Amino acid sequence: SAYAFVTLKDGATFDDSLVRQLLVIVRERIGAFAAPDTIQEAPALPKTRSGKIMRRILREIAAKSENYGDVSTLADPGVIETLVALRTV
């Protein structure tokens, strides 16, 4: 199942209306098969000090796993805790 992390621009609000809009856009532009089952707000993404997104950590958060592996290269280790706290049930 697809799981999407959404980082908003300043001033934008994450709510049910936004989730519905995002689902409509994905279905229209890509197709219904690509519509995520879950859309989660992500104030920040786990990035290395050089700015690369650590996708494996996002996969583990989406899978409700706590096996994040080596996180020593994370620029902000606190981002994991934030994303887990915002994770939908």
MARBA-3410 file (N, C-alpha, C, O; in Angstrom, 1 decimal):
89
0.8,-1.2,0.0,0.0,0.0,0.0,0.9,1.2,0.0,1.9,1.3,0.6 ~ 0.4,2.3,-0.7,1.2,3.5,-0.8,1.0,4.4,0.4,-0.1,4.5,0.9 ~ 2.0,5.1,0.8,2.0,5.9,2.0,2.8,7.2,1.5,3.9,7.1,1.0 ~ 2.1,8.4,1.7,2.7,9.6,1.3,3.0,10.5,2.5,2.2,10.7,3.4 ~ 4.2,11.1,2.5,4.6,12.1,3.4,4.5,13.5,2.7,5.0,13.6,1.6
3.8,14.4,3.3,3.5,15.7,2.7,4.1,16.8,3.5,3.8,17.0,4.7 ~ 5.0,17.6,2.9,5.6,18.8,3.6,4.9,20.0,3.0,5.0,20.2,1.8 ~ 4.4,20.8,3.8,3.6,22.0,3.4,4.4,23.2,3.4,5.4,23.4,4.1 ~ 4.0,24.1,2.5,4.6,25.5,2.4,4.1,26.3,3.6,3.1,25.9,4.2 ~ 4.9,27.3,4.0,4.4,28.1,5.1,3.0,28.7,4.9,2.7,29.1,3.8
2.2,28.6,5.9,0.9,29.2,5.8,-0.2,28.2,5.4,-1.4,28.4,5.5 ~ 0.2,27.0,4.9,-0.7,26.0,4.4,-1.2,25.2,5.6,-0.4,25.0,6.6 ~ -2.4,24.6,5.5,-2.9,23.9,6.6,-3.2,22.4,6.2,-3.8,22.2,5.1 ~ -2.7,21.5,7.0,-3.0,20.1,6.7,-4.3,19.7,7.3,-4.5,19.7,8.5 ~ -5.3,19.4,6.5,-6.6,19.0,6.9,-7.2,18.0,6.0,-6.6,17.6,4.9
-8.4,17.5,6.3,-9.1,16.6,5.4,-9.4,17.1,4.0,-9.3,16.3,3.0 ~ -9.6,18.4,3.9,-9.8,19.0,2.6,-8.6,18.9,1.7,-8.7,18.5,0.5 ~ -7.4,19.1,2.3,-6.2,19.0,1.6,-5.9,17.6,1.1,-5.5,17.3,0.0 ~ -6.2,16.6,2.0,-6.0,15.2,1.7,-6.8,14.8,0.5,-6.4,14.2,-0.4 ~ -8.1,15.3,0.5,-9.0,14.9,-0.6,-8.5,15.6,-1.9,-8.5,14.9,-2.9
-8.0,16.8,-1.8,-7.5,17.5,-3.0,-6.3,16.7,-3.6,-6.2,16.6,-4.8 ~ -5.4,16.3,-2.7,-4.2,15.6,-3.1,-4.6,14.3,-3.8,-4.0,13.9,-4.8 ~ -5.5,13.6,-3.2,-6.0,12.3,-3.8,-6.6,12.5,-5.2,-6.3,11.7,-6.1 ~ -7.3,13.6,-5.4,-7.9,13.9,-6.7,-6.8,14.2,-7.7,-6.9,13.7,-8.8 ~ -5.9,15.0,-7.3,-4.8,15.3,-8.2,-4.0,14.1,-8.6,-3.7,13.9,-9.8
-3.7,13.2,-7.7,-2.9,12.0,-8.0,-3.7,11.1,-8.9,-3.2,10.6,-9.9 ~ -5.0,10.9,-8.7,-5.8,10.1,-9.5,-5.9,10.6,-10.9,-5.9,9.9,-11.9 ~ -6.1,12.0,-11.1,-6.2,12.6,-12.4,-4.9,12.6,-13.2,-4.9,12.3,-14.4 ~ -3.8,12.8,-12.5,-2.5,13.0,-13.2,-1.8,11.7,-13.4,-1.1,11.5,-14.4 ~ -1.9,10.8,-12.5,-1.2,9.5,-12.5,-2.1,8.3,-12.7,-1.8,7.5,-13.6
-3.1,8.3,-12.0,-4.1,7.2,-12.0,-4.5,6.7,-10.7,-3.7,6.9,-9.7 ~ -5.6,6.1,-10.6,-6.1,5.6,-9.3,-5.2,4.6,-8.6,-5.1,4.5,-7.4 ~ -4.4,3.8,-9.4,-3.5,2.9,-8.8,-2.4,3.5,-8.0,-1.8,2.9,-7.1 ~ -2.1,4.8,-8.2,-1.0,5.5,-7.5,-1.5,6.2,-6.3,-0.7,6.8,-5.6 ~ -2.8,6.3,-6.1,-3.3,7.1,-5.0,-2.9,6.4,-3.6,-3.1,5.2,-3.4
-2.3,7.2,-2.8,-1.8,6.6,-1.5,-3.0,6.2,-0.6,-4.0,6.9,-0.6 ~ -2.8,5.2,0.2,-3.8,4.8,1.2,-3.7,5.7,2.4,-4.7,6.0,3.1 ~ -2.5,6.2,2.7,-2.3,7.1,3.8,-1.5,8.3,3.4,-0.5,8.2,2.7 ~ -2.0,9.5,3.8,-1.2,10.7,3.6,-0.9,11.3,4.9,-1.8,11.6,5.7 ~ 0.4,11.5,5.2,0.8,12.0,6.5,1.5,13.4,6.4,2.3,13.6,5.5
1.1,14.3,7.3,1.9,15.6,7.3,3.3,15.3,7.8,3.5,14.5,8.7 ~ 4.2,16.0,7.2,5.6,15.9,7.6,6.2,17.3,7.6,6.6,17.8,6.6 ~ 6.3,17.9,8.8,6.9,19.2,8.9,8.3,19.3,8.4,8.8,20.3,7.9 ~ 9.0,18.1,8.5,10.4,18.0,7.9,10.6,16.6,7.5,9.9,15.7,8.0 ~ 11.6,16.3,6.6,11.9,15.0,6.2,13.3,14.6,6.8,14.1,15.5,7.0
13.5,13.3,7.0,14.8,12.9,7.5,15.9,13.1,6.4,15.8,12.4,5.3 ~ 16.8,14.0,6.6,17.8,14.2,5.6,19.2,14.1,6.2,19.5,14.2,7.4 ~ 20.2,13.7,5.3,21.6,13.6,5.7,22.1,15.1,5.8,21.4,16.0,5.4 ~ 23.3,15.2,6.4,23.9,16.5,6.5,24.1,17.1,5.1,24.2,18.4,5.0 ~ 24.2,16.3,4.1,24.4,16.9,2.7,23.1,17.1,2.0,23.0,17.6,0.9
21.9,16.9,2.7,20.6,17.2,2.2,19.9,16.1,1.5,18.8,16.4,0.9 ~ 20.4,14.9,1.4,19.7,13.8,0.8,18.6,13.3,1.7,18.9,13.1,2.9 ~ 17.4,13.0,1.1,16.3,12.4,1.9,16.6,10.9,2.2,17.0,10.2,1.3 ~ 16.5,10.6,3.5,16.8,9.2,3.8,15.4,8.4,3.7,14.7,8.2,4.7 ~ 15.2,7.9,2.5,13.9,7.2,2.2,13.7,5.9,3.0,12.6,5.6,3.3
14.8,5.3,3.4,14.6,4.0,4.2,14.0,4.3,5.5,13.2,3.5,6.1 ~ 14.3,5.5,6.1,13.7,5.8,7.4,12.2,6.1,7.2,11.4,5.7,8.0 ~ 11.8,6.8,6.1,10.4,7.0,5.8,9.7,5.7,5.6,8.5,5.5,6.1 ~ 10.3,4.7,4.9,9.7,3.4,4.8,9.4,2.7,6.1,8.4,2.1,6.3 ~ 10.4,2.8,7.0,10.2,2.2,8.3,9.1,2.9,9.1,8.4,2.2,9.8
9.1,4.2,9.1,8.0,4.9,9.8,6.6,4.5,9.2,5.7,4.3,10.0 ~ 6.5,4.5,7.9,5.2,4.1,7.3,4.9,2.6,7.7,3.7,2.3,7.8 ~ 5.9,1.8,7.8,5.6,0.4,8.2,5.4,0.2,9.7,5.2,-1.0,10.1 ~ 5.4,1.3,10.4,5.3,1.2,11.9,6.4,0.4,12.5,6.1,-0.3,13.5 ~ 7.5,0.4,11.9,8.7,-0.3,12.5,9.6,0.8,13.2,9.5,2.0,12.9
10.4,0.3,14.1,11.4,1.2,14.7,12.8,0.8,14.4,13.7,1.1,15.1 ~ 13.0,0.0,13.4,14.3,-0.4,12.9,14.8,0.5,11.9,14.8,0.3,10.7 ~ 15.3,1.7,12.3,15.7,2.7,11.4,17.1,2.6,10.9,17.6,3.3,10.0 ~ 17.8,1.6,11.5,19.2,1.4,11.0,20.1,2.5,11.5,19.8,3.2,12.5 ~ 21.2,2.8,10.8,22.2,3.8,11.1,21.6,5.2,10.9,21.3,5.5,9.8
21.5,5.9,12.0,20.9,7.3,11.8,22.0,8.3,12.2,21.7,9.5,12.4 ~ 23.2,7.9,12.2,24.3,8.8,12.6,24.5,10.0,11.6,25.1,11.0,11.9 ~ 24.1,9.8,10.4,24.3,10.8,9.3,23.1,11.8,9.2,23.1,12.7,8.4 ~ 22.1,11.6,10.1,20.9,12.5,10.0,21.3,13.9,10.5,22.0,14.1,11.4 ~ 20.9,14.9,9.7,21.1,16.3,10.1,20.3,16.6,11.3,20.9,17.4,12.2
19.1,16.1,11.5,18.3,16.4,12.6,17.6,15.1,13.1,16.5,14.7,12.6 ~ 18.2,14.4,14.1,17.7,13.2,14.6,16.3,13.3,15.1,15.5,12.3,15.2 ~ 15.9,14.5,15.6,14.6,14.7,16.2,13.4,14.6,15.2,12.3,14.4,15.6 ~ 13.7,14.6,13.9,12.7,14.5,12.9,12.0,13.2,12.9,10.8,13.1,12.6 ~ 12.7,12.1,13.3,12.1,10.8,13.4,11.0,10.8,14.4,9.9,10.3,14.2
11.3,11.3,15.6,10.3,11.4,16.7,9.1,12.2,16.3,7.9,11.8,16.6 ~ 9.3,13.3,15.6,8.2,14.1,15.1,7.3,13.3,14.1,6.1,13.4,14.3 ~ 7.9,12.7,13.2,7.1,11.9,12.2,6.4,10.7,12.8,5.2,10.5,12.4 ~ 7.0,10.1,13.8,6.3,9.0,14.5,5.1,9.5,15.2,4.1,8.9,15.3 ~ 5.3,10.6,15.9,4.2,11.2,16.7,3.0,11.6,15.8,1.9,11.6,16.2
3.3,12.0,14.5,2.2,12.4,13.6,1.7,11.3,12.8,0.7,11.4,12.1 ~ 2.3,10.1,12.9,1.9,9.0,12.1,0.4,8.6,12.4,0.0,8.6,13.6 ~ -0.3,8.4,11.4,-1.7,8.0,11.5,-1.8,6.5,12.0,-1.0,5.7,11.7 ~ -2.9,6.2,12.7,-3.1,4.9,13.2,-3.4,3.9,12.1,-3.6,2.7,12.4
END
